[in-house]
Amino acid sequence: MLQNKHVWVPIVLAAMINFLLIYGEPQDLSNIQQQIKQGILNLTSNTIDLIDSVANRVLNCTNNNNS
């Protein structure tokens, strides 16, 4: 039975998937989650800074026009 090449394909695939699930996934997922969280925090911070900058420019223009 094991001499047939087609029998080895699912066995090798299952072994590879099990290896990745056991040894690779937890640290990789944790690292990816941390990077995503940090990216979201950076994006949020940059967006707040941009809104603040635009609001200040609008206020400056309004104040200059009223003077």
N, C-alpha and C positions, 0 to 999 in steps of 0.2 A: 504494500500500500504506500509506503513512504518513498518508493522509487519513482512514483508519479510526481512530476514537477508541480502540477497544479495543486497538489495537497499541501505543499510547503508554503504557498503564498499566504493563505489565511493564518497559518501558524506563525510565520515571521511577522506579519502585520500585527497580530495580537500581542506578540512578544514586544514589539517596538512600542505599541500603544501603552502596554502595562509599564514598561520601563519609563516612558515619559510621565505617566500618571504618578508613579511612585517617586521618581527622583527629580523630575524637572519642573513639575507644575507649581508646587506651593511657593517656592522662592520667586519664580518668574512672575506668577500672578501677583504676589505681594509687591514686587518691585514695580510692575506695570501699574498697579492700583495707586501706589505712592506717586509715580510720575504723573498719572492722570490727575490726581488730587492737586499736586503742585502746579500743574499746568492750568487747572481751573482757577486756583487761587491767583496765579499770575495774571490770567486773562481778566478776572474780576477786578483786580487791583488796577490794571492798565485801563480798563473801561471806566472805572470811577475817576481816575486821574484825567482821562480825556473829557469826561462830562464836566468835571470841575474846571478844567481849562477853558472849555467852550463857554460855560456859564460866566466865568470871569471876563472873557472877551466881550460877551453880550452886555454884561453890566458896565464895562468900561465904555463901550460904544454908546450905551444909553446915557451914562453920566456925562460923556463928552458932548452929546447932542443937547442935553438939557442945560449945559453951562452957558 
